[in-house]
Amino acid sequence: MADQKDKADKRRHRLFKYLRKEVLPTAFCPGCGCGIVLNCYAHAVDELQMDPNDLISVTGIGCSSWIPSPYFMGDTLHTTHGRPIPFATGAKVTRPDKTLVVIAGDGDLIGIGGNHLIHAARRNIDIKVFMVNNLIYGMTGGQLAPTTPAGVPTSTSPYGNVEHPFEIAELVAAAGASYVARWTTFHVFPLMESMQKALTRKGFAFIEIRSQCPISYGRRIGKRTGTEALQEYKETAVRAQEAAEMTPEELAGKIVVGRLAERDKSEFTANLRQLNDEIRKKDAGRRPEDWSIS
Amino acid sequence: MDRTGYDRVLKAIGKKQLFAQGDEAYAYGALLAGCRFFAGYPITPATEAAEVMSQLLPRIGGAYVQMEDEIASMGAIIGASLAGVKSMTVTSGPGFSLMQENIGYAFMTETPCVVVNVQRSGPSTGQPTEPSQGDIMQAKWGSHGDYEVIALSPNSVQESLDLTIECFNLAEKYRNPVLLMTDGEVGHMREGITLPDHGKYEIIERARPSKEPGDYIPFLPESGKVPQLADFGSGYHTYYTGLTHKPSGLPSTDDAEIHTQLITRLCEKISDDTEKLTRVEELYMDDAESVIVSYGITSRAAAYAVKMLRAEGKKVGYLRLITIWPFPDQVLRRIGESARRILVPEMNLGQIYYKVKEAVGYNAEVIKLPKIGGIMHSPQEIAAALKE
């Protein structure tokens, strides 16, 4: 039996080694974009030849939090709703040598957990955040999210959404992240490259991934399959460079994709270490009686 | 902690004899227990602890992080602990309320960590600078679901330091969040304290895996009810979730048996050890017909009241609860069998009073003496309550 199982494993895809086999198949709905994101992430890790022992995945609550947790192999922390970034902050400060990856949804990261997102960007802590934005609370069955476009009916905005949605990538860029990009599940190769960039660049990196939820969102706007959403992403995506030349009217209904910010800025845990080194150097030359703390 | 680590902490603090606030003592105790990560958010009357940590942690190679709120602070100390370092946060009522969900998470994932609640007068914003004992029941029941915490309560600055060390030891031993339930009076008053000599207190470290990755089962105890803990990054690929989980750590959300086994083990690892965890202080108990049961700052007035009544020839005893949770039912049951009356002064409208009453049953009369508004009981009013 064991031999047969080994043989079956060997026939599988080369990225299979990154997955927790005992929890497959995934619980994602037909047409869901989460599988594409998982695929891109596994490819990015593989391309970089990263040691899974150096990766710590941290997630919140919602469908996209299940992308690494439990499906991706490695140390995994599946936290409370909206809080993966604070948990990751504690882990990163303690183990600055490890790569901290947060994968969660729009409801988690900008709805309930929005404050943590902008503060982590401000600190520029070396955490990689891949936010899957499906414009809806999918796991709970399709309720209004802070990303839901105006006018869209959801189960808690049955007469149409009267709120304005967040432009999250732009918000995180303004908050001070060192790398910000937006892609969609249609743009798998650029997304994969962008993930590699985020994983290797020091500092807070944020990728907003527009992704489809045919079951809880698509059906409310007349797009009942994943392919219809991918078609829409293909047709409405505008590269950031082109978007810069366009008027707000021209940009209505478009998805701006590509790199939105990249800046050199000192990183939080490096700053902490530098501070510790400087203080301890000073202390080494001091007499204990001058150490008074108050 | 080894001698070098101890000396480093001592050097950073500066001297062994200090005139310090309770809030400073929690910080000193934490550092002496090996705490090297602190996340917090300013709040009266607890802020001074964060200030001391921000000053001392960088000097001994630790990290202080000021988070954006108390939810984040609690999350960060859990993340840090699972990455292998002892961690703490210090807060007061409103912050403690915000931390509740993640305290439940720490219980569910068996993450060692210490939370100090310098209680202030609530509910809501209440009287921020005034002391209270109003969060005693919240400490036990604040997060949702069935769970157990360990909570200790100091009545002096020295004990604030000593019990903080104890909190860390218990957190590591039981893999559980441990609470130091103190108050704004203890937190802000100044008393002379002495830092313990190296070796005076045993410093406990969490049990780490004795087996190789692959053979190690994260939530299956090797013996007893507390499993070993693998630090993140040590190659064990541990999976932590707040969901109901199997011994492997992987979620199981619709199996009554797995949920029942998990929660029962998590609760029993604390409740089975109630007697071992019980710390009380007793005075004049041998012939006591009446007993004053108190905890925290209230016990200072209670002790004085007992001495006053004894001077008048009244057979009054003094019992101070140092362990609040798990509640020492056995001790109270025993006292209920010998004493006629039990008086419970508390800086709330009656919280531990109900636990005392429950343990004593109808064996003795249990009288509550509530006081709120941020003013402590005077020894005279406690004594007067027993004379009625």
Interface residues (C-beta under 8 A of the other chain):
Chain A: R20 E22 V23 P52 N53 D54 I56 V58 S69 P70 M73 G74 D75 T76 L77 H78 T79 T80 R83 I85 P86 F87 A88 T89 G90 A91 K92 V93 T94 R95 D97 K98 N115 H116 H119 L272 L275 N276 I279 R280 D283 P288 E289 W291 S292 I293
Chain B: K11 A12 I13 G14 K15 F37 A39 V52 Q55 L56 P58 R59 G61 A63 V65 M67 E68 D69 I71 A72 S73 M74 G75 A76 I77 I78 G79 A80 S81 L82 A83 G84 V85 S87 E101 N102 Y105 F232 G233 G235 Y236 H237 T238 Y239 Y240 T241 G242 L243 S248 L250 P251
